[in-house]
Amino acid sequence: MDIYEFMEGYDREFDEDEFDARLWEAMNEPDFELNDEFEAFLHEYGIANTHEFLKQLRIKRNLGRI
């Protein structure tokens, strides 16, 4: 999966919850891979700690925020 293509048009600075929901959707696609490209994508949005960010995504998902 090309995460850049999947997330095209979504900007975390514009709407964090919408961006996170779309990212969650990407992570649930059958061809998603947690790889260097995905980490580089997150780093471009200022997310330095991938593990902590994914933990926060799971919490948001469990609370129904995304």
Backbone torsions as a table, in degrees:
resi	resn	phi	psi	omega
1	MET	NA	137.0	175.3
2	ASP	-93.7	101.9	-175.7
3	ILE	-61.9	-33.1	179.4
4	TYR	-65.3	-41.5	179.0
5	GLU	-68.4	-44.0	-178.8
6	PHE	-62.3	-37.1	-175.6
7	MET	-95.4	6.2	-179.1
8	GLU	-56.3	130.4	178.6
9	GLY	93.1	-6.1	178.7
10	TYR	-105.7	130.7	-178.0
11	ASP	-129.0	121.1	-176.4
12	ARG	-64.4	-31.3	179.5
13	GLU	-69.8	-27.4	-179.0
14	PHE	-79.9	-47.8	-179.6
15	ASP	-150.5	97.1	-175.0
16	GLU	-59.7	-45.2	-177.6
17	ASP	-66.2	-39.4	178.4
18	GLU	-65.4	-43.1	177.7
19	PHE	-60.8	-47.9	-177.9
20	ASP	-64.6	-37.9	178.2
21	ALA	-64.5	-42.8	179.2
22	ARG	-66.0	-38.7	178.2
23	LEU	-65.6	-41.4	176.7
24	TRP	-59.5	-42.8	177.3
25	GLU	-59.8	-43.5	179.2
26	ALA	-61.2	-41.5	-177.4
27	MET	-68.1	-18.1	179.1
28	ASN	-97.5	2.9	175.6
29	GLU	-72.8	145.5	-177.3
30	PRO	-62.0	-27.5	-178.0
31	ASP	-99.7	13.3	177.8
32	PHE	-69.7	138.7	175.4
33	GLU	-131.5	130.9	174.1
34	LEU	-83.3	91.8	-173.4
35	ASN	-130.5	-173.1	-178.8
36	ASP	-61.5	-36.1	179.2
37	GLU	-63.0	-42.1	178.9
38	PHE	-64.1	-44.7	178.5
39	GLU	-63.2	-40.2	177.8
40	ALA	-62.9	-40.1	177.6
41	PHE	-59.5	-47.1	179.5
42	LEU	-63.3	-40.3	-179.7
43	HIS	-63.4	-33.4	177.7
44	GLU	-63.5	-24.9	177.6
45	TYR	-96.4	13.5	175.6
46	GLY	81.8	15.7	180.0
47	ILE	-95.3	100.3	-173.9
48	ALA	-82.7	-33.0	-176.2
49	ASN	-109.5	97.0	-176.7
50	THR	-59.9	-44.0	-178.2
51	HIS	-59.7	-46.5	-179.6
52	GLU	-65.4	-39.7	178.8
53	PHE	-62.8	-44.8	-180.0
54	LEU	-64.6	-34.7	175.6
55	LYS	-62.4	-44.3	178.8
56	GLN	-65.3	-36.8	176.7
57	LEU	-62.2	-44.3	178.7
58	ARG	-62.1	-41.4	178.7
59	ILE	-63.1	-46.2	178.1
60	LYS	-58.8	-43.1	-178.8
61	ARG	-63.9	-43.5	-179.7
62	ASN	-66.4	-30.0	178.1
63	LEU	-85.1	-5.2	179.2
64	GLY	79.7	16.7	179.8
65	ARG	-80.2	-20.1	175.8
66	ILE	-132.7	NA	NA
